[in-house]
Structure formats: C-alpha cells, structure tokens
C-alpha cells in the first residue's frame, strides 16, 4: 500500500509541476525589450563584380521594443547593426551595415498546440530602411535604401519575465547596385540582402497583462 501511495504522490507531483509551470509561463507583458547578438552573411549580388564578403561575419547586434495588442499578435520596432569584411579571394574592404524596421509580430504557439509550455515561436516581418557605409577611404561609397525583413524567433522561457531566444532573419534590399566605372571605384559599396542568425534575451517591461 505504501509503495502505491508513493507512486500516486510522485505522479501527482509531476502533474502539478507541469500545470503550474504552464500557468506561470503565460505571456506577462504587453511590452518587451529584446537584445540579441550573432552572425551575418551578405549576399554576393550586393557587391560590385569580383567583390564578395566572408560567408560568416561578426558581429550582428539587434535591439528592439515589442508591443503585443493580443497574446497572438503585435508590433515591434528594432534596430540592427552588422559588420562584414571581404573574403580572402576578394579585394580588401570592411562595411558597416545598419537597418531600422517596423514589423508585424505573430505568435502561432497556441494554434500549433504541441510545443512544451516553455517554448514559444514568433513570426515577424515588415519594411525598413538600410544604411551601408564602407570603412576607411571607401566611405564615399555609402548607400541607403528600403528593405523588407522576415524572420522566425524561437523563445525559451526562463521565468514569466525573461526568455532567451534565437532568431533567423532575412533582410531583402529593395534596390539595385549603382554602376561604377571602373568597377574597383565601387569597392565596399553594398545594397544587397543579408541573412542574420542571432541569440538573445527578451525581458518583459510590463505587468501581467495577458494572464488568465
């Protein structure tokens, strides 16, 4: 009898912990601050002929503020900074690439239904503006242009206020590269697209707005 009682107590404890964690990890914030760092890859078609960047570049830094109208959807405004440099088989250059984007945010976690309580998926997309500035004596080749950004975030909740996440994003440049004659006069100019992979932290800035 004591053995069965122990089993029931263990089962009850596990069930209680699962449901309790689910209740505590509901989204508690209309407002969230996001900060992430990671890697980037700029597409080769954004450079003049014969120039291209490394496949993996560091750093990428993203800073944003997010507001949820409902548990499933909201908006965010974020700023991103990237630096990339030439591949060893290309002419030498370094570029600072920054962007600002206003995005729509959608959380399909409830609809998916199969994710553990601590995991959450976030889709985000929206228009923005990009700024490309080569360093050193190539600074005259700076450019600015519109972009479209789309991405997927996967969040893991540490507690009801803080989560860590990874974000895979693609920033598409809505423009074409200027013509340079000779081509080398456009070294460092970039107005292409960029892949980002970042890892960060999201912190709730408001109280329990969406708790049931």
C-alpha positions in Angstrom: 0.0 0.0 0.0 2.8 2.4 0.9 4.5 1.6 -2.4 1.3 2.5 -4.4 0.9 5.7 -2.3 4.4 6.8 -3.2 3.7 6.2 -6.9 0.5 8.3 -6.7 2.3 11.0 -4.9 5.0 11.1 -7.5 2.5 11.2 -10.3 0.5 14.0 -8.6 3.7 16.0 -8.1 4.8 15.7 -11.7 1.3 16.7 -13.0 1.1 19.6 -10.6 4.6 20.9 -11.6 3.7 20.7 -15.4 0.4 22.6 -15.0 1.9 25.0 -12.5 4.7 25.9 -14.9 2.3 26.2 -17.8 0.2 28.7 -15.7 3.2 30.7 -14.6 4.8 31.0 -18.1 1.9 32.6 -19.9 2.9 35.8 -21.6 3.0 38.5 -18.9 4.0 41.5 -20.9 2.4 43.8 -23.4 5.8 45.5 -23.7 9.1 43.7 -24.1 12.7 44.7 -24.7 14.8 42.5 -26.9 18.6 42.3 -27.3 20.5 39.8 -29.5 23.9 39.3 -30.9 25.1 36.9 -33.6 26.4 36.3 -37.2 25.6 37.6 -40.6 26.0 36.6 -44.3 25.6 39.3 -47.0 24.6 38.0 -50.5 27.2 38.4 -53.2 24.9 40.2 -55.6 25.0 43.2 -53.3 28.7 44.0 -54.2 30.4 45.1 -57.4 31.7 42.4 -59.7 34.6 40.5 -58.3 34.0 41.5 -54.7 32.3 39.4 -52.0 32.3 39.1 -48.3 33.1 36.2 -46.0 30.4 33.6 -45.6 30.3 34.2 -41.8 30.7 37.6 -40.3 30.7 39.0 -36.8 29.1 41.0 -35.2 25.4 41.3 -35.7 23.6 43.3 -33.0 19.8 43.7 -32.8 17.9 45.9 -30.3 14.2 46.2 -30.2 11.0 47.1 -28.4 7.8 45.0 -28.8 4.2 45.7 -28.1 1.5 43.0 -28.2 -2.1 44.0 -28.8 -3.2 40.5 -28.1 -1.5 37.3 -27.0 -1.1 36.3 -30.6 -0.2 39.4 -32.4 1.5 42.8 -32.1 4.2 45.1 -33.5 7.9 45.8 -32.8 10.4 48.4 -33.8 14.0 47.3 -33.9 17.5 48.4 -35.0 20.2 46.2 -36.3 23.9 46.6 -36.8 26.1 44.3 -38.9 29.7 44.4 -39.9 31.2 42.3 -42.7 34.5 42.1 -44.4 36.0 40.8 -47.7 36.7 37.2 -48.3 40.3 36.3 -48.7 39.8 36.0 -52.5 38.3 39.5 -52.8 39.7 43.0 -52.8 40.0 44.3 -49.2 37.1 46.2 -47.6 35.0 46.4 -44.5 31.4 47.5 -44.3 29.1 48.8 -41.5 25.5 47.8 -42.4 22.7 49.1 -40.2 18.9 49.0 -40.5 15.7 50.0 -38.8 12.5 48.1 -39.3 8.8 48.4 -38.2 7.5 44.8 -38.0 4.2 42.9 -37.5 4.6 40.1 -34.9 2.6 36.9 -34.9 2.7 34.2 -32.3 1.2 30.9 -33.6 2.2 28.8 -30.5 -1.4 28.2 -29.3 -2.5 27.1 -32.7 0.4 24.7 -33.0 -0.6 23.0 -29.8 2.3 20.6 -29.5 5.1 22.7 -28.1 6.2 22.4 -24.4 5.0 25.2 -22.1 8.3 27.0 -22.0 8.8 27.1 -25.8 7.2 29.8 -28.0 7.5 30.6 -31.7 7.3 34.2 -33.1 7.0 35.1 -36.8 7.9 38.7 -37.7 8.0 40.7 -40.9 8.0 44.3 -42.0 9.5 47.2 -44.1 12.5 49.2 -43.1 15.5 51.3 -44.2 19.1 50.1 -44.6 22.3 52.1 -44.4 25.6 50.7 -45.9 28.8 52.5 -45.1 32.3 51.2 -46.1 35.1 52.0 -43.7 38.4 53.7 -44.3 39.0 55.6 -47.6 36.0 53.8 -49.2 33.5 56.0 -47.3 32.3 57.8 -50.4 30.5 54.6 -51.5 28.0 54.6 -48.7 24.4 53.9 -49.7 20.9 53.8 -48.2 17.8 52.0 -49.5 14.5 50.4 -48.5 14.3 46.8 -47.3 11.9 44.1 -46.3 12.6 41.8 -43.4 11.2 38.5 -42.4 12.2 36.1 -39.6 11.4 33.4 -37.1 12.2 33.5 -33.4 12.1 30.5 -31.0 11.8 31.6 -27.3 12.6 29.5 -24.2 11.1 31.0 -21.0 13.4 31.1 -18.0 10.6 32.6 -15.9 7.5 34.7 -16.5 9.6 37.8 -17.1 12.6 36.6 -19.1 13.2 34.4 -22.0 16.2 33.5 -24.2 15.7 33.2 -27.9 17.3 32.6 -31.3 16.2 34.5 -34.4 16.7 33.6 -38.1 16.0 36.6 -40.3 16.4 37.6 -44.0 16.7 41.3 -44.9 15.9 41.8 -48.6 17.3 45.0 -50.2 14.7 46.8 -52.4 17.2 48.4 -54.8 20.0 47.7 -57.3 23.7 48.4 -57.1 24.9 51.6 -58.7 27.1 51.3 -61.8 30.8 52.0 -61.2 33.4 52.6 -64.0 35.9 51.2 -63.3 34.4 48.5 -61.0 37.1 49.0 -58.4 35.8 52.5 -57.7 32.7 50.9 -56.2 34.7 48.7 -53.8 32.8 48.3 -50.5 29.5 49.5 -51.9 26.7 47.2 -50.8 23.0 47.3 -51.3 22.1 43.6 -51.3 20.4 41.2 -48.9 21.6 39.9 -45.6 21.0 36.7 -43.6 21.1 37.0 -39.8 21.4 34.4 -37.1 21.3 35.8 -33.6 20.9 34.7 -30.0 19.4 37.0 -27.4 17.3 37.8 -24.4 13.7 39.2 -24.1 12.6 41.0 -21.0 9.0 41.9 -20.1 8.6 45.6 -19.2 5.0 45.5 -18.0 2.9 43.5 -15.6 0.6 40.6 -16.1 -1.5 41.9 -19.0 -2.5 38.6 -20.6 -2.8 36.2 -17.6 -6.0 34.2 -17.5 
